[in-house]
Structure formats: structure tokens, C-alpha cells
Amino acid sequence: MPEGSDQPLSDLLRQGLRERLAEAKGNVFWTGAALAVIGILALIAPTFTTLTVAFMIGWVLIFAGAVTIYGAFSVEGTGPFFGQLLLGLLMLALGIYLMMHPGVNMMVLTIMLAVIFMVDGATQLVLAFEVRPLDGWIWLLLSGLVSIGVGLLIAAELPDSSRVALGILVGAKFLATGIGYIVFSRALPSPSAN
């Protein structure tokens, strides 16, 4: 604890997190906006997704991985940084793999997506609880729960999941994450307010 300060260490750490998030407000918003657009595009084209699911999801994962990696550096210095960075790299690698091997088995693709969404949801929950005192944290919590729920739905419907349903679930997951980030960024204080 700094000398002469009566503030507990946890309050000082929260203040540092609050300042860091205020600085990253624009990045959090644009990360959310990009993920929401990716989700909307996936929802608009579920039939197209049916015909080219591995190829389309490969591109979606490449873009989402790049956006997630970019977003991870917005929360650098917080607990979820390494989880977000790892998740972004995993999505990017899976997307590149799917682009190079579009004939991948649907069962393998479904398992990989279910795992990625559950890990993504877990990292969002960690971030939500880390920023809990701030307004808007509940949207990150809901986004994490949606990601885990979509991962579980994909895994539960594994043998019978159609490619249209998979495309819709992927779109819903990215749209929910994007909206969560956008609403949370709107609740963050402006950098000049610190």
C-alpha cells in the first residue's frame, strides 16, 4: 500500500483497472461493433453457411480471432488478457486450418466450435467479475453466459446438428458478444473523467 494512503489495496487495484478500461473505451466499443457485424453476417447467411460451413466459419474465425487478439491488448494488465489472447490465437489458427482443409468432418468442426465458445464464455465471465464494480459489467456476464450456452447447445446437438442451425448459433454467439462489448464500453467513464 502506498505510504500515507488509507485506501485498501483492492480499491487501488480497482482504480487502476477503471483507469485502464477508460483508456481502452474506444477499442472495447469497436471490438464489440466488429463482433456484432460478424454475428449479423453469419445470421443473414445460414443457408450459405449450410453449403460452405467450413469455409465460411474459417473466415469468421479468422476475423473474430484477429478482433479478439486486438481486443485482448485493450485489457492488457488485467486477468483475462492471456485468456483472450490465447482464445484469439486459437480462433485464428482454427480459421486458417479450416480454410486450408474445407472438407473437414462436420463432427470435428462442431466439437472445435463448442470448445472455443465455452472457453470464450469462461474468459468473458472472468472479465465480468473482474470489472464488477463498474456499470455495464452485467452485459459482459450475459455475453459470457450466452457463449457458454451456445457452446453447450452445439455440443448437445452434436449428432443431429444441421449446418443451418450451426450457422445461426455461431451468428448469435458473435452478435451477443459484440452487443455485450458495445453496451459495456458505453458504461465506461471517458478517459478525461479520471
C-alpha positions, 0 to 999 in steps of 0.5 A, a space after each residue: 500500500 502506498 505510504 500515507 494512503 488509507 485506501 485498501 489495496 483492492 480499491 487501488 487495484 480497482 482504480 487502476 483497472 477503471 483507469 485502464 478500461 477508460 483508456 481502452 473505451 474506444 477499442 472495447 466499443 469497436 471490438 464489440 461493433 466488429 463482433 456484432 457485424 460478424 454475428 449479423 453476417 453469419 445470421 443473414 447467411 445460414 443457408 450459405 453457411 449450410 453449403 460452405 460451413 467450413 469455409 465460411 466459419 474459417 473466415 469468421 474465425 479468422 476475423 473474430 480471432 484477429 478482433 479478439 487478439 486486438 481486443 485482448 491488448 485493450 485489457 492488457 494488465 488485467 486477468 483475462 488478457 492471456 485468456 483472450 489472447 490465447 482464445 484469439 490465437 486459437 480462433 485464428 489458427 482454427 480459421 486458417 486450418 479450416 480454410 486450408 482443409 474445407 472438407 473437414 468432418 462436420 463432427 470435428 468442426 462442431 466439437 472445435 466450435 463448442 470448445 472455443 465458445 465455452 472457453 470464450 464464455 469462461 474468459 468473458 465471465 472472468 472479465 465480468 467479475 473482474 470489472 464488477 464494480 463498474 456499470 455495464 459489467 452485467 452485459 459482459 456476464 450475459 455475453 459470457 453466459 450466452 457463449 457458454 450456452 451456445 457452446 453447450 447447445 452445439 455440443 448437445 446437438 452434436 449428432 443431429 446438428 444441421 449446418 443451418 442451425 450451426 450457422 445461426 448459433 455461431 451468428 448469435 454467439 458473435 452478435 451477443 458478444 459484440 452487443 455485450 462489448 458495445 453496451 459495456 464500453 458505453 458504461 465506461 467513464 471517458 478517459 478525461 473523467 479520471 
